[in-house]
Amino acid sequence: MKRVAVTGLGIVSPLGNEVPVFWENIKNGVCGIGPITKFDTTDYKVKVAGEVRDFDPKEFMDKMDVLHSDIYTQFAIGAAKQAVEESGIIGTVDDTRIGVYIGTGIGGIDTFMKEHQKLMEKGPRRVSPFFIPMMIANMASGMIAIRYQCKGPAMPCVTACASATNAIGEAMRLIRHGYADAMIAGGAEATVNALAAAGFSTMQALSFSEDPLQASLPFDKRRNGFVMGEGAGALVLEEYEHAVNRGAHIYAELCGYGATCDAYHMTAPHPEAEGGAKAIELAWQETGIDTDNVYYNAHGTATPMNDKAETIAVKKALGEERARKIVISSTKSMTGHMLGAAGAAEAVISVLALEEGIAPPTIGLTEPDPECDLDYTPLVARKKDFDVAMSSSLGFGGHNACIAFRKAGV
């Protein structure tokens, strides 16, 4: 099988819309969660979210494309443009050998809400002719492919919170097995709106804390739900020898991927974490490295069930002894849960943690849950020379995905 290099990174997030800004904020434990500004929360229990700020889509797209695209697609293009330009991949491979996999949990829900309101208030003739293409979940992949003339495989992965991690893992497999030479992979989501907030609230999934610093508390015994986030992340993946031969900067090698389904419940994880453990185990086995110097970016949503189940999963997958030696953090403590984009943002974090030898903190973790008893890097980042970085995403529907990176050149 061919090896896969990471040669470009891009981000749009509650902690910055450029990778250097985002990474500095992540390392320094900055909280990107704040009061919701995108809709009136007067009648809502939920009051805070991880909103993207200071994002101007016209910096990444022309005016007509902005008018004819949902904000989730705009986020995706913003992240992809950064990654593509940094990598320098365009023009170095045949356009039929580069593709795009962008995951999303929900797609163009903002467009759906606006056009439904038009229908109810003004009738069917006022619904935009662009409603369907703006709403559908494949459009981020499609518009990125159009922009960069990527004529290889282009599609979304739609597996709830696991979407972006699945997209990255499946893109890796295309390159490994010779179906593509390069891929733009990641995820995008824009669900900080009245409808999504109402839905997540009534299913009792969200934190109702009004204090941004006390809302997203992964692995803490006070945790009471996740905080909505939004944004996009993108990675350029390419065949390793191709990257070496053209002199590209290689951040890391993407070397492991596991994907499973609990086949248990629509929203709850399996109580014994069987599927999550298997996904982590599969990704770990593919690395081919026997080491305890591992950084693991947890799904870590701060819901009571997830954090307990994920702790069980890590122990089962890696063994109790190794699980207690690795360094873990949940960066959702800072970004909130970016849903279908979470795995992409956390892949960017994992790559940079590996390259720089820094584990980001889990902020707010002051009262550890006794049932979540691993090393979650509380409060402050930690320097350590890692051999492997892993990132897991566990989604509604029982979808589990884990990817693993190792240092370039190993």
Legacy VTK file of the C-alpha trace (Angstrom):
# vtk DataFile Version 3.0
C-alpha trace
ASCII
DATASET POLYDATA
POINTS 410 float
0.000 0.000 0.000
1.097 3.556 -0.687
1.917 5.919 2.149
-0.046 9.140 2.681
1.424 12.537 3.581
-0.307 15.588 5.025
0.956 18.636 3.126
-1.633 21.354 3.775
-3.899 22.509 6.598
-6.817 24.938 6.733
-9.245 26.070 9.421
-12.305 28.216 10.061
-13.224 28.059 13.738
-14.386 29.774 16.920
-10.685 30.256 17.739
-9.536 31.790 14.489
-9.792 31.511 10.736
-6.113 30.906 10.040
-4.123 27.897 11.221
-1.378 29.837 13.095
-3.947 31.888 15.050
-6.063 28.825 15.772
-3.087 26.779 16.958
-1.761 29.495 19.255
-5.183 29.822 20.868
-5.493 26.059 21.252
-2.054 25.750 22.862
-2.780 28.620 25.228
-6.118 27.270 26.395
-8.207 30.130 25.018
-11.948 29.593 25.231
-13.752 30.275 21.935
-17.197 29.832 23.482
-19.324 32.907 24.107
-22.880 34.249 24.230
-24.938 33.333 21.177
-25.318 36.266 18.782
-26.864 34.546 15.748
-30.405 34.324 17.117
-32.458 35.589 20.028
-32.051 33.149 22.928
-34.756 34.680 25.121
-36.984 31.596 24.912
-34.075 29.136 24.949
-32.314 27.412 27.816
-29.117 27.302 25.757
-27.255 30.627 25.823
-23.688 30.006 24.620
-21.978 28.510 21.578
-18.685 28.394 19.739
-19.466 30.820 16.926
-17.137 31.610 14.035
-16.253 35.299 14.192
-14.823 37.766 11.653
-15.291 35.406 8.719
-15.749 37.171 5.395
-16.558 34.645 2.639
-15.618 37.225 -0.004
-11.997 36.703 1.012
-12.295 33.168 -0.380
-15.052 33.314 -3.010
-16.464 35.672 -5.600
-19.723 37.503 -4.922
-21.989 35.241 -6.992
-20.667 32.077 -5.346
-21.255 33.638 -1.942
-24.857 34.476 -2.881
-25.460 30.942 -4.157
-23.954 28.930 -1.301
-24.859 28.052 2.265
-22.566 29.236 5.028
-21.390 25.677 5.694
-20.057 25.553 2.127
-18.443 28.962 2.589
-16.675 27.694 5.711
-15.511 24.619 3.793
-14.130 26.654 0.901
-12.368 28.976 3.336
-10.571 26.066 5.002
-9.861 24.265 1.724
-8.349 27.357 0.108
-5.869 27.704 2.959
-4.871 24.040 2.786
-4.590 23.931 -0.999
-2.542 27.090 -1.265
-0.191 26.015 1.508
0.343 22.583 -0.034
0.935 23.756 -3.607
-0.709 20.547 -4.806
-2.728 21.964 -7.715
-0.969 21.441 -11.012
1.356 18.750 -9.675
-1.042 15.841 -10.274
-3.413 14.970 -13.089
-6.806 16.543 -12.438
-8.502 13.129 -12.668
-6.252 11.899 -9.843
-7.224 14.440 -7.181
-10.533 14.374 -5.351
-12.492 15.989 -2.527
-14.124 14.395 0.507
-15.769 16.943 2.815
-17.935 15.617 5.639
-20.908 17.361 7.195
-23.472 16.252 9.701
-26.363 18.391 8.491
-25.339 20.460 5.460
-27.194 23.634 4.530
-29.583 23.952 7.440
-29.304 27.752 7.463
-30.543 27.845 3.863
-33.289 25.361 4.719
-34.591 27.635 7.486
-34.523 30.801 5.387
-36.243 29.260 2.374
-38.874 27.557 4.515
-39.697 30.918 6.042
-40.134 32.369 2.536
-42.463 29.501 1.655
-44.616 30.043 4.722
-44.747 33.851 4.444
-44.680 34.525 0.696
-45.571 31.291 -1.080
-43.751 28.722 -3.236
-42.786 31.084 -6.054
-40.529 33.034 -3.718
-38.375 30.024 -2.820
-34.924 30.427 -4.354
-34.054 28.329 -7.430
-30.750 27.750 -5.644
-32.467 26.319 -2.546
-31.740 22.667 -3.328
-28.094 23.005 -4.440
-27.369 25.329 -1.527
-28.908 22.923 1.005
-27.626 19.506 -0.038
-24.768 17.950 1.896
-22.527 17.200 -1.098
-22.250 20.805 -2.239
-19.152 21.719 -0.232
-17.270 18.879 -1.915
-18.761 19.818 -5.278
-17.879 23.514 -5.127
-14.333 22.829 -3.935
-13.912 20.344 -6.791
-15.206 22.914 -9.285
-12.892 25.587 -7.943
-9.744 23.463 -8.197
-10.802 21.226 -11.111
-10.577 18.088 -8.987
-12.032 15.477 -11.327
-11.372 12.434 -9.174
-13.786 11.152 -6.497
-15.742 13.974 -4.849
-18.423 13.303 -2.259
-19.471 13.970 1.327
-19.302 11.686 4.315
-22.451 12.126 6.396
-22.008 10.255 9.673
-23.064 12.914 12.192
-20.180 13.890 14.476
-17.884 11.335 12.816
-18.326 12.859 9.341
-15.009 14.657 8.953
-12.937 11.859 10.465
-14.589 9.365 8.134
-13.935 11.721 5.206
-10.235 11.939 6.045
-9.909 8.203 6.630
-11.724 7.242 3.442
-9.647 9.755 1.471
-6.517 8.122 2.870
-7.695 4.743 1.611
-8.216 6.088 -1.910
-4.572 7.158 -2.034
-3.284 4.035 -0.299
-4.937 1.744 -2.816
-4.083 3.772 -5.901
-7.429 5.351 -6.772
-6.120 8.896 -6.278
-2.791 10.667 -5.932
-4.085 13.483 -3.740
-7.244 14.432 -1.848
-8.687 17.519 -0.173
-10.409 16.117 2.909
-12.135 17.486 5.976
-15.488 18.672 7.224
-17.746 21.707 7.616
-20.762 22.654 9.714
-22.853 25.775 10.352
-25.608 24.843 12.784
-25.528 27.614 15.376
-29.086 28.660 14.612
-32.517 28.670 16.231
-33.740 25.367 14.812
-30.654 23.286 15.611
-30.459 24.782 19.088
-34.094 23.915 19.709
-33.645 20.351 18.514
-30.493 19.641 20.487
-32.012 21.326 23.565
-35.193 19.294 23.608
-33.195 16.055 23.350
-31.278 17.188 26.463
-27.916 17.076 24.673
-26.717 20.634 25.338
-25.203 22.366 28.319
-27.474 25.094 29.626
-24.722 26.903 31.502
-24.632 30.631 30.775
-20.954 30.896 31.741
-18.755 30.147 28.700
-15.973 28.880 30.963
-18.294 26.451 32.763
-20.272 25.153 29.790
-18.048 22.659 27.942
-16.462 20.487 30.629
-15.198 17.217 29.125
-14.322 14.480 31.616
-15.315 16.700 34.539
-17.925 15.353 36.958
-19.882 18.613 36.537
-20.349 18.119 32.780
-23.947 18.320 31.633
-23.946 18.430 27.848
-22.064 19.696 24.837
-21.805 23.227 23.474
-22.632 23.818 19.817
-19.729 24.938 17.655
-19.281 25.595 13.949
-16.620 26.003 11.289
-14.530 23.863 8.956
-11.204 22.121 8.684
-9.332 20.790 5.673
-6.230 18.708 5.024
-4.423 18.090 1.767
-3.403 14.446 1.595
-1.083 13.106 -1.070
0.920 10.051 -1.951
4.031 10.231 0.214
6.724 9.781 -2.446
5.010 12.367 -4.632
5.181 14.853 -1.771
8.843 14.071 -1.143
9.782 14.351 -4.814
8.194 17.765 -5.248
9.752 19.089 -2.038
6.497 19.686 -0.195
6.452 20.349 3.519
5.161 17.143 5.122
3.463 17.781 8.445
2.928 14.117 9.234
2.065 10.775 7.721
-1.561 9.663 7.979
-1.047 6.015 8.774
-4.088 4.576 10.520
-7.871 4.528 10.235
-10.632 2.606 11.896
-14.383 2.864 11.242
-17.148 0.920 12.947
-20.789 1.151 13.984
-22.211 0.353 17.408
-25.454 -0.916 15.837
-26.973 -0.184 19.226
-28.919 3.104 19.589
-29.780 6.243 17.624
-27.983 8.639 19.968
-26.442 6.785 22.917
-23.049 5.077 22.723
-22.828 1.379 23.523
-22.421 1.125 27.312
-19.394 -1.126 26.893
-17.998 1.059 24.084
-17.503 -1.912 21.791
-17.648 -0.024 18.508
-15.578 2.923 19.675
-12.913 0.623 21.065
-12.728 -1.340 17.821
-12.312 1.807 15.713
-9.457 3.006 17.928
-7.887 -0.456 17.913
-7.984 -0.665 14.107
-6.370 2.757 13.684
-3.742 1.891 16.294
-2.869 -1.418 14.632
-2.390 0.257 11.260
0.276 2.600 12.643
2.631 -0.336 13.048
4.368 1.422 15.955
4.852 0.060 19.467
5.064 3.163 21.650
3.563 4.814 24.695
4.400 8.297 23.365
0.925 8.938 22.029
-1.241 12.052 21.888
-4.936 11.224 21.677
-7.424 13.958 20.787
-10.603 12.696 22.381
-14.100 13.065 21.029
-14.707 14.387 24.550
-18.087 16.037 24.107
-18.779 16.694 27.816
-21.956 14.637 27.755
-22.267 12.250 30.701
-22.483 9.121 28.531
-19.872 9.937 25.888
-16.949 10.734 28.162
-17.448 7.647 30.284
-17.831 5.411 27.217
-14.805 6.902 25.487
-12.656 6.287 28.548
-13.711 2.635 28.439
-13.014 2.516 24.689
-9.444 3.821 25.017
-8.668 1.279 27.726
-10.099 -1.590 25.686
-8.352 -0.539 22.469
-4.883 0.184 23.825
-4.882 -1.882 26.983
-5.211 -0.480 30.488
-1.467 -0.021 31.015
-0.827 1.923 27.808
-4.064 3.889 28.156
-2.776 5.288 31.443
0.507 6.372 29.853
-0.775 8.256 26.817
-1.628 11.974 26.837
-5.253 12.836 26.099
-7.151 16.085 25.710
-10.532 17.283 24.555
-10.173 20.505 22.606
-13.973 20.779 22.494
-13.474 22.402 25.887
-12.252 25.401 23.850
-14.077 25.189 20.506
-17.339 23.616 21.511
-18.567 20.706 19.415
-18.180 21.584 15.736
-20.305 18.540 14.827
-19.519 17.412 11.264
-16.474 19.689 11.229
-15.129 18.548 14.597
-13.007 15.702 13.275
-11.328 17.969 10.735
-10.461 20.684 13.247
-9.204 18.030 15.640
-7.151 16.372 12.889
-5.436 19.732 12.315
-4.766 19.926 16.055
-3.444 16.359 16.171
-1.045 16.955 13.277
0.341 20.102 14.895
0.554 18.460 18.330
2.673 15.726 16.752
4.866 18.089 14.750
5.534 20.517 17.615
5.452 18.072 20.517
2.720 19.890 22.421
-0.474 18.412 23.852
-3.229 21.042 24.114
-5.091 21.292 27.402
-8.580 20.306 28.422
-9.639 23.599 29.941
-12.203 23.713 32.738
-11.223 20.264 34.030
-11.003 21.019 37.742
-13.193 18.266 39.193
-12.297 15.015 37.404
-14.957 12.353 37.168
-13.692 9.215 38.968
-15.079 7.148 36.075
-12.945 9.186 33.642
-9.593 8.365 35.184
-7.018 8.792 32.398
-4.557 11.643 31.749
-6.683 14.368 30.131
-4.099 17.209 30.282
-6.112 19.450 32.607
-5.952 23.242 32.257
-2.451 23.704 30.792
-0.745 22.407 27.637
2.133 19.974 27.999
5.342 19.531 26.033
6.176 15.989 25.005
7.846 14.330 22.037
5.094 12.170 20.538
5.554 9.296 18.098
1.864 9.015 17.212
-1.153 11.308 17.322
-4.681 9.926 17.182
-8.086 11.566 16.875
-11.463 9.941 17.443
-14.997 11.005 16.520
-18.133 9.221 17.694
-21.429 10.163 16.047
-25.185 9.740 16.459
-26.286 6.535 14.780
-23.410 4.705 16.455
-20.789 5.837 13.931
-17.214 5.587 15.219
-14.086 6.762 13.434
-10.459 7.127 14.466
-7.436 8.298 12.497
-3.760 8.100 13.419
-0.698 10.077 12.329
2.999 9.441 12.773
5.952 11.737 12.306
7.099 12.431 8.779
10.030 10.318 7.660
9.552 7.572 10.248
LINES 1 411
410 0 1 2 3 4 5 6 7 8 9 10 11 12 13 14 15 16 17 18 19 20 21 22 23 24 25 26 27 28 29 30 31 32 33 34 35 36 37 38 39 40 41 42 43 44 45 46 47 48 49 50 51 52 53 54 55 56 57 58 59 60 61 62 63 64 65 66 67 68 69 70 71 72 73 74 75 76 77 78 79 80 81 82 83 84 85 86 87 88 89 90 91 92 93 94 95 96 97 98 99 100 101 102 103 104 105 106 107 108 109 110 111 112 113 114 115 116 117 118 119 120 121 122 123 124 125 126 127 128 129 130 131 132 133 134 135 136 137 138 139 140 141 142 143 144 145 146 147 148 149 150 151 152 153 154 155 156 157 158 159 160 161 162 163 164 165 166 167 168 169 170 171 172 173 174 175 176 177 178 179 180 181 182 183 184 185 186 187 188 189 190 191 192 193 194 195 196 197 198 199 200 201 202 203 204 205 206 207 208 209 210 211 212 213 214 215 216 217 218 219 220 221 222 223 224 225 226 227 228 229 230 231 232 233 234 235 236 237 238 239 240 241 242 243 244 245 246 247 248 249 250 251 252 253 254 255 256 257 258 259 260 261 262 263 264 265 266 267 268 269 270 271 272 273 274 275 276 277 278 279 280 281 282 283 284 285 286 287 288 289 290 291 292 293 294 295 296 297 298 299 300 301 302 303 304 305 306 307 308 309 310 311 312 313 314 315 316 317 318 319 320 321 322 323 324 325 326 327 328 329 330 331 332 333 334 335 336 337 338 339 340 341 342 343 344 345 346 347 348 349 350 351 352 353 354 355 356 357 358 359 360 361 362 363 364 365 366 367 368 369 370 371 372 373 374 375 376 377 378 379 380 381 382 383 384 385 386 387 388 389 390 391 392 393 394 395 396 397 398 399 400 401 402 403 404 405 406 407 408 409
